[in-house]
Amino acid sequence: MTASATGKNKQVVTRFAPSPTGFLHIGGARTALFNWLFARHHGGKFLLRVEDTDRARSTEEAVAAIFDGLEWLGLGGDEPAVFQFERTPRHAEVANQLLAAGHAYKCFATPEELAELREQQRAAKQPMRYDGRWRDRDPAEAPAGTPYVIRIKAPREGETVIEDAVQGRVVVQNAELDDMILLRSDGTPTYMLAVVVDDHDMGVTHVIRGDDHLNNAFRQLAIIKAMGWEEPVYAHIPLIHGSDGAKLSKRHGALGVDAYRDDMGMLPEAVLNYLLRLGWGHGDEEIIPIDRAIELFDIAGVGRSPSRFDIKKLENLNGHYLREADDARLAALVAPRLESRLDTQLNDRQRDILAQAMASLKPRAKTLNEIAEGAEFLFKSCPLDFDEKASALLDEPARALLIKTADALQSVPSWTVEAIEDVIRRVAEDAGLGLGKVAQPLRAALTGRTVSPGIFDVLFLLGKEESLERLTAAGHAAAG
């Protein structure tokens, strides 16, 4: 069976099935992306399922956070999401079908018996698994009213083989499989049963998920085969590790997708491009927009080794997409960040200035936060606060130069970048200085910093009145 289809002309159907116990983890986002891309590449369907059977840990807030993260990334499902808990009656129906067909049985073992069994196995250094004590017993042997669970009759002879689209051929001896529980004593289904039933009923043809689920696949196949259902194509992708090779954790950047958007200031297209390249590749291509990704993506390109998360690479990619992004869009994303930094609301005129500034600000930035930081000088009031490096530049000769520059700019007929540049170059020439020697104190006086967009752009964006006020104030204040 190939990774592209389960049968002749059969439509590819993939799914992403998170548990709503927290935010959309960055690893989950990659799994969603791979499923989405595979479906798109093959003209199939991408479905969402919320695995909310753990009622104690599942929350509406987590569901909302997951959908929000997927929407931001553009990875919405092609049909309304399925909520697993709502399908409990259907899961129980399948368990009882297996029971009636002799593929499952009632187990009346008490919690105390099972605890004793585990203790014996632990002491004997044996694998801890259920020993099948009720597998062939008559349920009538149990006292009336005794609680029971329903267990699958797992195969005991031979082996189970999975031709995994990523991991290759994987074989498990059936003697290693235990008779797992399908229905608990309170009638609720286990995760293992619910997943299999939902995948079948949703028509899922390809199960693309993390390789931490590979062992589950062998146990789930026991249900699939007992029901006589078609097996899906399995593709178990390696997990993401930190830059040091250790399991990904918060110290590596294993945060929710919302943190990359809200806290770090990433663009969704950059996050998608980065996640795509975590464990999948196409030659030497690094910049792969989503349309190109749909065209190229297939499971064959996924490697078997864990990929390493590198926040610096993500930032560099984000810088690329910032430079490519529409200025009006960037200004809308930067505005609330800037308002938070300034603790004020921008008016319409200021928002227009911010949009004009994008062309000058975005080439130097790697995140939206850096753009917001770089834009602060445009909206501060005179006199400015100078950082230590800027203050050091404003010595006595520099202060005199600021006054001369202000006087020269006073007579500029039209406040254009070209006219401003012409004046500044003449000031530098008259002073016998290189342009850089003039630009440095000007930048300090106009922004309070030593790093900013080009000095001509800074003057233009600030406007004539504000520029002259800042230059004059810095020149005279420093002299005093």
Secondary structure, DSSP 8 states (H G I E B T S, - for coil): --SS-SSTT---EEEE---SSSS-BHHHHHHHHHHHHHHHHTT-EEEEEE----TTT--HHHHHHHHHHHHHHT---SS--EEGGGGHHHHHHHHHHHHHTTSEEEE---HHHHHHHHHHHHHTT-------TTSSS-GGGS-TT---EEEE----SSEEEEEETTTEEEEEEGGG----EEE-TTS-B-HHHHHHHHHHHTT--EEEEEGGGHHHHHHHHHHHHHHT----EEEEE--EE-TTSSB--GGGT--BHHHHHHTS---HHHHHHHHHTSSB--TT-----HHHHHHH--GGGB-SS-EE--HHHHHHHHHHHHHHS-HHHHHHHHHHHHHHHHTS---HHHHHHHHHHHHHHGGG-SSHHHHHHHHGGGG--SS----HHHHHH--HHHHHHHHHHHHHHHT-SS--HHHHHHHHHHHHHHHT--HHHHHHHHHHHHHSSS--S-HHHHHHHH-HHHHHHHHHHHHHHHH-
